[in-house]
């Protein structure tokens, strides 16, 4: 089944997202997605990736994966080349599912889970806008505007936020109340006042809902080892489920030291790409939970290998989503087929707003769990309104 065309689409309203559609001579179209640096990835796809795969069989997924991800350019990084390869790989799996009439999780060996537990990342609708890539909310900066303004809520009213999540059936939430302090000192020093402000968020959550919800703490790789350990020693009393990316994820040894001394489970990392980086962190005993982003690590093909590697080390996985709806759907398929998957990240602010306008189907969230999709392939397509948007930018490459 020959690949005849590759088309990419971007929207001004979601400038970090890029959708990739791969067309075949049989008329089947596969959908992929990646995130951040959308224009650069788009350029790479059409200038470098398209000539390598146009005219090739869309069903030779492993071979094309090797060409795009294990080739000379961009090897072992999470930059433009890997993000392009990831989006293309997701689209190829979507094609395979449609050809066989099976959901992707069936092609990965079948479902290990009847449903997948979700946790809510407490971001707001504008969290990943181009002008505000990460809102560093400080106490008193703003007020909650609506029910899903979760990034402001976890600072201004964390107890009420936790209660609302429990009422919706969520068993876990993720917050990052120390990011503002990290930005102020470039991650080199945490003051007593900043420490207290961050800890109060956890204290209010525990007072409001007790242990009815797990609380993950995201650090966005913003701290040095000394400061990260200072926070961990104080944070431990509130029983965080994990500390995510407490350091830059480029030193497995330093992270292993942190894990040993902090005595808080460590999660990492959406920022890592390909098996090698995860192998090094697992071999160094630096991780308790393995988080991977399918649009940054190499797509479904590479993600299933990382998941198996984690399983060999008896570590659970929790795929990342704070990006786009296609990656969320692909991640759900991977999680359902992975015996060591324990959580799928979701952002209820995204699910309840703009995700609905981008694709035809979304995962069904019910009482804190994502249900198994039953349609072939990913089970979703790009919404017709996306390309009809006057501000949509599309680019197309075709086989000779």
C-alpha positions in Angstrom: 0.0 0.0 0.0 2.0 2.9 -1.4 2.2 6.3 0.3 1.1 8.9 -2.2 1.0 12.2 -0.3 1.8 13.8 3.0 -0.2 16.8 4.1 0.4 19.0 7.2 -1.9 21.4 8.9 -1.4 24.2 11.4 -3.8 26.7 13.1 -3.0 30.2 14.3 -5.2 29.5 17.3 -3.1 26.4 18.3 0.3 27.4 17.0 2.2 24.7 18.8 0.3 21.8 17.2 1.0 20.2 13.9 -1.2 17.5 12.3 0.2 15.1 9.7 -2.0 13.2 7.3 -0.5 10.4 5.3 -2.5 9.4 2.2 -2.3 6.0 0.5 -3.1 4.7 -3.0 -6.0 2.7 -1.4 -7.6 6.0 -0.2 -6.9 5.3 3.5 -5.6 8.4 5.4 -3.6 8.1 8.6 -3.5 10.9 11.2 -0.5 11.9 13.3 0.4 14.8 15.5 3.3 16.5 17.2 3.8 19.5 19.4 6.0 22.6 19.8 8.1 24.0 17.0 5.3 23.2 14.6 6.6 25.3 11.7 10.1 23.8 12.0 8.7 20.3 12.1 6.5 21.0 9.1 9.5 22.3 7.1 11.5 19.2 8.0 8.7 16.8 7.0 8.3 18.2 3.5 12.0 18.9 2.8 13.6 15.9 4.4 11.1 13.2 5.5 8.7 13.2 2.6 11.4 12.3 -0.1 12.4 9.3 2.1 8.9 7.8 2.5 6.8 8.9 -0.4 6.2 5.9 -2.7 7.1 3.5 0.1 4.7 1.0 1.6 2.7 2.5 4.5 2.6 -0.9 6.2 6.4 -1.2 6.6 6.2 0.7 9.8 9.3 -0.6 11.5 11.5 -0.1 8.4 10.3 3.5 8.0 10.7 4.1 11.7 14.3 3.0 11.4 14.9 5.3 8.4 13.4 8.4 10.2 14.3 7.9 13.8 17.6 5.9 13.6 19.1 7.8 10.7 22.0 10.2 10.8 20.1 13.4 11.4 18.6 14.0 14.8 19.5 10.6 16.1 18.8 10.2 19.8 17.4 13.7 20.4 13.9 15.0 20.9 14.2 17.8 18.4 12.6 18.5 15.0 13.7 15.3 13.3 12.3 13.1 16.1 9.1 15.0 16.4 8.5 14.6 12.7 9.3 10.9 12.8 6.9 10.6 15.8 4.0 12.2 14.0 4.5 10.1 10.9 4.8 6.9 12.9 1.5 7.6 14.7 -0.2 8.2 11.3 1.2 4.9 9.9 -0.2 2.9 12.8 -3.5 4.6 12.2 -3.4 3.4 8.6 -2.5 -0.2 9.7 -5.5 -0.2 12.1 -7.8 1.0 9.4 -6.5 -1.6 6.9 -7.0 -4.5 9.4 -10.2 -3.1 10.9 -8.8 -3.1 14.4 -8.1 -0.5 17.1 -4.3 0.0 17.5 -4.2 -1.5 21.0 -5.3 -4.8 19.4 -2.4 -4.6 16.9 -0.1 -4.1 19.9 -1.1 -7.4 21.3 -4.5 -6.7 22.7 -5.8 -4.8 25.7 -4.4 -5.5 29.2 -6.9 -3.2 30.8 -10.6 -2.8 30.5 -10.2 1.0 31.1 -7.3 3.3 31.9 -7.1 5.4 35.1 -6.6 9.1 34.3 -5.1 11.9 36.4 -5.8 15.6 35.8 -2.9 17.9 35.1 -4.1 21.2 36.5 -3.4 23.5 33.5 -5.7 26.2 32.1 -7.0 26.5 28.6 -4.3 28.9 27.6 -1.4 27.0 29.2 0.3 26.1 25.9 -0.5 29.3 24.0 2.4 30.7 21.9 2.8 33.8 24.0 2.5 32.1 27.4 4.3 28.7 27.1 4.2 28.2 30.8 2.2 30.5 33.1 4.1 30.9 36.3 1.2 31.8 38.6 2.1 33.3 42.0 -0.3 33.9 44.9 -2.5 36.9 44.2 -1.7 37.0 40.5 -5.2 36.2 39.2 -8.5 34.9 40.1 -10.3 31.8 38.9 -12.5 32.7 35.9 -14.3 29.4 35.3 -14.6 25.8 36.5 -11.6 24.6 34.5 -9.2 27.4 35.2 -7.2 24.8 37.1 -3.7 26.4 36.9 -4.9 29.5 38.8 -7.1 27.3 41.1 -4.3 25.2 42.4 -2.6 28.3 43.8 -5.7 30.4 44.8 -8.1 27.6 46.0 -6.3 24.2 46.0 -8.7 22.6 48.4 -11.8 23.5 46.3 -10.0 22.3 43.2 -9.2 19.0 44.7 -12.8 18.6 45.9 -14.1 19.3 42.4 -11.7 16.6 41.0 -12.8 14.1 43.5 -16.4 14.8 42.7 -15.7 14.1 39.0 -14.1 10.8 39.9 -10.5 11.6 39.5 -8.1 9.7 41.8 -5.1 11.9 41.1 -4.0 15.4 40.2 -0.7 17.1 39.2 0.4 20.6 40.2 3.6 22.7 40.1 3.5 25.3 42.9 7.3 25.7 43.1 7.8 26.8 39.5 7.5 30.5 40.3 10.2 30.2 42.9 12.4 28.4 40.5 12.0 31.1 37.8 12.9 33.8 40.4 16.2 32.2 41.3 16.9 30.2 38.1 16.5 27.1 40.2 19.5 27.9 42.4 17.9 28.7 45.7 14.5 28.3 47.4 13.7 30.8 50.1 11.8 30.0 53.3 8.9 32.1 52.1 8.8 30.4 48.7 9.0 27.0 50.4 6.1 27.8 52.7 3.9 29.1 49.8 4.5 25.9 47.8 3.9 23.6 50.8 0.7 25.4 51.7 -0.9 24.2 48.5 -0.3 20.6 49.4 -1.5 21.2 53.0 -4.8 22.7 51.8 -5.4 19.8 49.5 -4.8 17.3 52.2 -7.0 19.2 54.6 -9.8 19.4 52.1 -9.9 15.8 50.7 -7.4 13.9 52.9 -6.1 10.9 51.0 -9.0 10.6 48.6 -6.7 11.9 45.8 -3.1 11.3 44.9 -1.1 14.5 44.3 1.8 14.6 41.8 4.3 17.4 41.9 5.7 18.6 38.6 9.1 20.4 38.7 9.7 21.0 35.0 13.4 20.3 35.4 13.9 23.7 36.9 16.0 23.0 40.0 19.5 22.1 40.9 20.1 19.1 43.0 20.6 21.0 46.3 17.4 23.0 46.0 15.4 20.1 44.7 16.4 18.1 47.8 15.5 20.9 50.1 12.0 20.9 48.7 11.8 17.1 48.8 12.6 17.0 52.5 9.7 19.3 53.3 7.3 18.0 50.7 7.6 14.3 51.8 5.2 14.9 54.8 2.3 15.4 52.3 2.9 12.1 50.6 3.3 13.2 47.0 2.7 10.4 44.5 5.8 11.4 42.6 8.3 14.2 41.9 8.3 14.7 38.2 11.5 15.9 36.4 13.0 17.5 39.5 16.3 18.1 37.7 17.4 18.5 34.1 17.0 15.1 32.6 20.6 14.9 31.2 22.3 13.3 34.2 21.0 9.8 35.2 23.6 9.8 38.0 22.5 13.1 39.5 18.8 12.0 39.3 19.7 8.7 41.0 21.3 10.6 43.8 18.2 12.8 44.2 15.9 9.7 44.2 18.0 8.0 46.9 18.2 11.1 49.2 14.7 12.6 48.5 12.9 9.3 49.3 10.0 10.5 47.1 9.2 8.4 44.0 10.7 10.0 40.8 8.8 10.2 37.5 10.5 11.0 34.2 10.4 12.1 31.5 8.4 13.5 28.6 11.6 15.3 27.6 13.5 12.1 26.8 13.6 10.6 23.4 14.2 7.0 22.1 15.1 3.9 24.0 18.7 4.8 24.8 17.9 7.7 27.1 15.3 5.7 29.1 17.7 2.7 29.2 20.4 4.9 30.8 18.0 6.3 33.4 16.6 2.9 34.3 20.0 1.3 34.5 21.1 4.1 36.9 18.1 3.4 39.1 17.0 7.0 38.6 13.3 6.4 37.9 10.3 4.9 39.7 7.7 5.9 37.1 8.4 6.2 33.3 6.6 9.0 31.5 6.9 9.2 27.8 5.4 11.5 25.2 4.5 9.6 22.0 5.0 12.8 19.9 8.5 13.4 21.2 10.0 10.0 21.9 9.6 8.4 18.4 5.9 7.6 18.0 4.1 4.4 18.9 6.8 2.1 17.5 9.4 3.5 19.9 7.0 4.0 22.8 6.1 0.4 22.9 9.8 -0.5 23.1 10.3 2.0 25.9 7.2 0.5 27.7 8.6 -3.0 27.4 12.0 -1.8 28.6 10.3 -0.2 31.7 8.4 -3.4 32.3 11.7 -5.4 32.2 12.9 -3.1 35.1 9.5 -3.6 36.8 8.6 0.1 36.5 5.1 1.4 35.6 4.5 3.8 32.8 2.2 6.9 32.6 2.1 8.4 29.1 2.2 12.2 28.8 -0.6 14.5 27.5 -0.5 18.2 27.8 -0.3 18.6 24.1 -3.0 17.6 21.6 -5.9 15.2 21.2 -4.3 12.9 18.6 -1.4 12.1 20.9 -3.8 11.6 23.8 -5.7 9.0 21.7 -2.5 7.3 20.6 -1.2 7.2 24.2 -4.4 5.6 25.4 -4.0 2.8 22.8 -0.4 2.2 24.0 -1.5 2.3 27.7 -4.3 -0.2 27.1 -1.9 -2.7 25.5 0.9 -2.2 28.2 0.6 -4.4 31.3 2.7 -1.8 33.3 0.5 1.3 32.4 -1.1 2.7 35.5 -2.2 6.2 34.5 -3.0 8.3 31.4 -2.5 12.0 31.9 -5.4 14.3 30.8 -6.1 18.0 31.0 -9.8 18.4 31.7 -9.5 22.1 30.7 -8.4 20.9 27.2 -10.9 18.0 27.0 -13.8 20.3 27.9 -12.8 23.0 25.4 -10.6 23.2 22.3 -9.9 19.5 22.0 -13.5 19.0 20.9 -13.0 21.3 17.9 -9.9 19.6 16.6 -10.9 16.0 16.1 -14.0 13.9 15.4 -13.7 11.7 18.4 -12.1 12.0 21.9 -11.5 9.4 24.5 -14.5 8.9 26.8 -13.7 10.0 30.3 -16.0 8.4 32.9 -15.6 8.7 36.7 -11.8 9.3 36.4 -11.2 6.5 33.8 -10.7 6.5 30.0 -12.8 3.9 28.2 -11.5 1.7 25.5 -12.1 3.0 22.0 -13.6 0.5 19.6 -13.0 2.0 16.1 -10.3 0.9 13.8 -6.9 2.7 14.0 -6.7 5.6 16.3 -10.5 5.9 16.2 -10.5 9.6 15.4 -9.9 12.0 12.4 -9.1 15.7 12.0 -12.3 17.6 12.4 -13.5 19.1 9.1 -13.6 22.6 10.6 -9.9 22.6 11.1 -9.0 22.9 7.4 -12.0 25.2 6.8 -10.5 27.7 9.3 -9.5 30.8 7.2 -6.3 31.0 9.3 -5.4 27.3 8.7 -2.0 26.7 7.0 -1.7 23.5 5.0 1.3 22.1 3.0 1.3 19.1 0.8 4.0 16.8 -0.7 3.1 14.1 -3.3 4.8 11.2 -4.8 6.3 11.7 -8.3 
